[in-house]
Amino acid sequence: MQTRLPLAIIEDQTPIREMLHQYLGAQPEFECVLVAVSMEDFFQQLPALGTLPALVLSDIGLPGRSGIEGLPLILARLPEAQVLMLSVFTDAPRVFEAICAGAVGYLVKNTPLPLIKANLLEVAVGGSPMSPAVARHVLQAFRRQPPVAVAATASARLTAREQEVVTAVEEGLSYKLIADTFGISHETVKNHLRAVYRKLHINSKGELLAMALKRRG
């Protein structure tokens, strides 16, 4: 039997929080281990958990510390966790800020529940989903800006395989698909990405995708 993915939900609006908890908690793929109304509530509950969340679905407009402000703190406590943002905001600067802070995906709040589930499962295998409306805003914004290239010295230090893995990540392939494409293991993909992060002086896939967005401006 497949292990259920431990999931945390951070949402201050009661109807939305309860809807997400009720729906996602009933899915066989997930186990809702934490439901919080704020970042402060999330961190207060965290020490008592028997199972730590591997996936975090978080709102941005929270009371107290915002979802974006809380992102680096979540990743500092849970470095293996994947954080998917859910927000009413679609403006490119906010999306870009969330990605830079470490989010692996960004969905609007009117996303249908089955699609939220599908996107969480995509995140779990290394994907980086983004709502179409959000992606359109981001692309339009970056087309208006001059491209910012990755430093030539940093790019030159990447091996051919590391560059292939980076390109695959930027194209939205999951870790599993990357592993299958190059005939390597899932762990080897992660090892390549860790080496890339070290060479480019970044800490997450979110920052790598942010660099790609700038480069494609």
C-alpha positions in Angstrom: 0.0 0.0 0.0 1.3 3.4 -1.0 2.3 5.7 1.9 0.0 8.8 2.2 1.7 12.1 1.7 1.7 14.2 4.9 0.1 17.5 4.1 -0.1 20.8 6.0 -2.7 23.6 5.2 -2.2 27.2 6.2 -5.3 29.3 5.5 -7.0 32.0 7.7 -10.4 32.1 6.0 -12.5 29.5 7.8 -14.8 28.4 4.9 -11.8 27.9 2.6 -9.7 26.2 5.2 -12.4 23.8 6.1 -13.2 23.1 2.5 -9.5 22.3 1.7 -9.2 20.2 4.9 -12.4 18.2 4.3 -11.6 17.5 0.6 -7.9 16.9 0.7 -8.1 15.0 4.0 -10.6 12.6 2.3 -8.2 11.8 -0.5 -6.3 8.5 -0.2 -3.1 10.1 -1.4 -2.9 12.6 1.5 -2.8 12.7 5.3 -3.6 16.1 6.7 -1.2 16.3 9.6 -1.6 20.0 10.4 -4.2 22.7 9.7 -3.3 26.2 10.7 -4.9 29.7 10.6 -1.5 31.5 10.4 2.2 31.0 10.2 2.4 31.5 14.0 -0.2 28.8 14.5 1.7 26.5 12.1 5.0 26.8 14.0 3.2 26.5 17.4 1.7 23.2 16.3 4.7 21.8 14.5 6.7 20.5 17.5 3.9 18.2 18.7 3.5 16.4 15.3 4.4 12.8 15.1 4.7 13.1 11.3 6.1 16.2 9.7 4.5 17.6 6.5 6.2 16.8 3.2 3.8 19.2 1.4 2.6 22.6 2.6 -0.4 24.4 0.9 -0.2 28.0 2.1 -2.1 31.2 1.6 -0.2 34.4 1.2 -2.5 37.0 2.9 -2.3 35.7 6.4 -2.7 37.6 9.7 0.6 38.2 11.3 3.5 37.0 9.2 2.5 36.6 5.6 2.8 33.4 3.6 5.8 34.7 1.7 7.5 35.9 4.9 6.9 32.5 6.5 8.3 30.5 3.5 12.0 30.7 4.4 11.2 29.8 8.0 9.2 26.7 6.9 12.1 25.6 4.7 14.6 26.2 7.5 12.6 23.9 9.8 11.5 21.5 7.1 14.2 21.5 4.4 12.7 18.6 2.5 9.2 20.1 2.4 7.6 21.4 -0.8 5.5 24.5 -0.5 2.7 25.4 -2.9 1.2 28.8 -2.6 -2.6 29.4 -2.9 -3.6 33.1 -3.2 -6.1 35.6 -4.6 -3.2 37.6 -5.9 -1.9 37.0 -9.5 0.4 40.0 -9.9 3.9 39.1 -11.2 5.9 40.8 -8.5 4.2 38.8 -5.7 4.5 35.6 -7.6 8.1 36.2 -8.3 8.7 37.1 -4.6 7.0 33.8 -3.6 9.2 31.8 -6.0 12.4 33.6 -4.8 11.4 32.8 -1.2 11.2 29.0 -2.1 7.7 28.2 -3.3 7.7 25.5 -5.9 4.3 26.5 -7.4 1.6 29.1 -7.3 -2.2 28.6 -7.7 -5.1 31.0 -7.5 -7.8 30.4 -4.9 -10.5 29.7 -7.4 -8.6 26.6 -8.7 -11.1 23.7 -8.5 -10.4 21.2 -5.7 -9.6 18.3 -8.0 -7.0 20.4 -9.8 -5.5 21.5 -6.4 -5.1 17.8 -5.6 -3.5 17.1 -9.0 -1.1 20.0 -8.5 -0.1 18.8 -5.1 0.6 15.4 -6.5 2.7 17.0 -9.2 4.6 18.9 -6.6 5.3 15.7 -4.7 7.1 14.2 -7.8 9.1 17.3 -8.5 6.8 19.4 -10.6 6.3 23.2 -10.3 2.6 24.0 -11.2 1.4 27.5 -11.8 -2.2 28.6 -12.6 -2.6 29.7 -16.2 -3.7 33.2 -15.2 -0.7 33.6 -13.0 1.8 32.3 -15.6 0.4 34.7 -18.1 0.9 37.7 -15.8 4.4 36.6 -15.0 5.4 36.1 -18.6 3.9 39.4 -19.7 5.8 41.2 -16.9 9.1 39.6 -17.7 8.8 40.3 -21.4 8.8 44.0 -20.5 12.0 43.7 -18.6 15.6 43.3 -20.0 16.9 39.8 -19.5 19.2 39.1 -16.7 21.6 36.2 -17.5 23.1 33.8 -15.0 26.7 34.8 -14.3 28.9 33.3 -17.1 31.4 32.0 -14.6 28.7 30.2 -12.7 27.2 28.7 -15.8 30.6 27.6 -17.0 31.2 25.6 -13.8 28.1 23.4 -14.4 28.9 20.0 -15.9 27.0 19.0 -19.1 24.7 16.7 -17.1 24.0 19.4 -14.5 23.1 21.8 -17.3 20.8 19.1 -18.8 19.1 18.6 -15.4 18.7 22.4 -15.0 17.1 22.7 -18.4 14.7 19.9 -17.7 13.7 21.5 -14.3 13.1 24.8 -16.1 10.9 23.0 -18.6 8.7 21.7 -15.8 9.7 18.1 -15.8 9.3 16.2 -12.6 12.3 14.6 -10.9 11.0 11.2 -11.9 10.7 12.2 -15.6 14.2 13.7 -15.5 15.6 10.4 -13.9 13.8 8.3 -16.6 15.0 10.6 -19.4 18.6 10.4 -18.5 18.6 6.8 -17.1 19.6 7.9 -13.6 18.1 7.5 -10.2 15.8 9.9 -8.5 18.5 10.5 -5.8 21.1 11.2 -8.5 18.8 14.0 -9.9 18.7 15.5 -6.4 22.5 15.2 -6.1 23.0 17.1 -9.4 20.6 19.8 -8.3 22.3 20.2 -4.9 25.6 20.7 -6.8 23.9 23.2 -9.1 22.5 25.2 -6.1 26.0 25.3 -4.5 27.6 26.5 -7.7 25.0 29.1 -8.4 24.8 30.2 -4.7 21.1 29.5 -4.4 19.2 27.3 -2.0 16.1 25.9 -3.7 14.3 24.9 -6.9 12.2 28.1 -6.5 15.3 30.3 -6.8 16.4 28.3 -9.9 13.1 28.9 -11.5 13.3 32.5 -10.6 16.6 32.8 -12.4 15.1 31.1 -15.4 12.2 33.6 -15.4 14.7 36.5 -15.3 16.8 35.0 -18.1 13.7 34.6 -20.3 12.6 38.1 -19.7 
